[in-house]
Amino acid sequence: MKPNAVRDIEIRPCGGKIPHSMKFDEFLKTVPDEFLDRFQKSEKGVDIEICYDALQLAATGRLDRLFLLTNDSDFLPLCRKLKELGANVSLLRLSEARPANSELVRACDSYDVYHESMLLEAFGLRPGAEKNS
């Protein structure tokens, strides 16, 4: 790892967890594509903050890899610019209920689907356990 590189991952959730997410995933499969965008939050301020932070870190050589948990094509320019600046971009999905944005997948260095149990394991948590601060 490069000196002064960002070594910690900070997760800043933008909303609460949807109870019974498997049921919601099944429901999403029934929603016609023309109405699907009504189910997505419009959090442009958060998008801009993520882009600003990532570009600032990459431009100063302090970002090796950015993990994006999204399917939003608004992040395409960010992915392309980060790669130009030498950072890697990993696209993670939490569900396979809807197909991944193929253009976004191509713009990233890696793509994978992480289910809740895999995330808990990756962060050293057990289901229902709180992360130690």
RATAFEN-V71127 format. One record per residue. SS is DSSP state (alpha for helix, beta for strand, coil for the rest). PHI is phi in radians with two decimals (999 if undefined). OMEGA is omega in whole degrees, -180 to 180 (none if undefined). Layout:
SS_PHI_OMEGA / SS_PHI_OMEGA
This chain:
coil_999_180 / coil_-1.23_175 / coil_-1.04_180 / coil_1.13_178 / coil_-1.29_178 / coil_-1.23_-177 / coil_-1.89_-177 / coil_-1.83_175 / coil_-1.80_177 / coil_-1.91_178 / coil_-1.85_179 / coil_-2.03_-179 / coil_-1.15_-178 / coil_-1.78_-179 / coil_-2.95_-180 / coil_-1.43_178 / coil_-1.26_178 / coil_-1.43_178 / coil_-1.08_179 / coil_0.97_-175 / alpha_-1.05_178 / alpha_-1.13_177 / alpha_-1.13_179 / alpha_-1.13_177 / alpha_-1.03_179 / alpha_-1.13_178 / alpha_-1.09_-179 / alpha_-1.03_179 / coil_-1.12_-177 / coil_-1.63_-176 / coil_-1.42_177 / coil_-1.06_-176 / alpha_-0.93_-177 / alpha_-1.18_179 / alpha_-1.89_-175 / alpha_-1.07_-178 / alpha_-1.10_178 / alpha_-1.24_180 / alpha_-1.64_-178 / coil_-1.70_180 / coil_-1.27_176 / coil_-1.71_-176 / coil_-1.99_-177 / alpha_-1.06_178 / alpha_-1.05_179 / alpha_-1.20_178 / alpha_-0.99_-178 / alpha_-1.15_179 / alpha_-1.12_178 / alpha_-1.06_-179 / alpha_-1.09_-180 / alpha_-1.04_-179 / alpha_-1.07_-178 / alpha_-1.13_-180 / alpha_-1.15_179 / alpha_-1.09_179 / alpha_-1.15_-179 / alpha_-1.17_-179 / alpha_-1.13_180 / coil_-1.71_177 / coil_1.27_-177 / coil_-1.91_178 / coil_-2.27_177 / coil_-1.57_-176 / beta_-2.57_174 / beta_-1.95_175 / beta_-1.77_178 / beta_-1.88_174 / beta_-1.95_-175 / coil_-2.79_171 / coil_-2.32_-172 / coil_-1.51_-179 / alpha_-1.20_175 / alpha_-1.06_-179 / alpha_-1.54_179 / alpha_-0.99_180 / alpha_-1.04_178 / alpha_-1.09_-180 / alpha_-1.01_-179 / alpha_-1.12_-179 / alpha_-1.19_179 / alpha_-1.07_178 / alpha_-1.13_176 / alpha_-1.07_-179 / coil_-1.46_175 / coil_1.63_178 / coil_-1.59_175 / beta_-1.72_179 / beta_-2.19_177 / beta_-1.95_178 / beta_-1.71_178 / beta_-2.05_174 / beta_-2.12_-180 / coil_-1.78_-177 / coil_-2.73_175 / coil_-1.88_-177 / coil_-1.09_177 / coil_-2.12_-180 / coil_-1.13_177 / coil_-1.23_176 / coil_-1.18_-173 / alpha_-1.09_179 / alpha_-1.18_178 / alpha_-1.18_178 / alpha_-1.03_180 / alpha_-1.14_-178 / alpha_-1.35_-178 / coil_-1.73_179 / coil_-1.40_179 / beta_-2.62_-178 / beta_-2.52_177 / beta_-2.73_175 / beta_-1.83_179 / coil_-1.98_176 / coil_-1.47_-173 / alpha_-0.90_-178 / alpha_-1.11_179 / alpha_-1.20_179 / alpha_-1.14_179 / alpha_-1.03_179 / alpha_-1.17_-179 / alpha_-1.07_-179 / coil_-1.70_176 / coil_1.22_-179 / coil_-1.96_172 / coil_-1.78_175 / coil_-0.94_179 / coil_1.50_-180 / coil_-1.61_177 / coil_-1.65_177 / coil_-1.27_178 / coil_-1.30_-180 / coil_-1.54_none
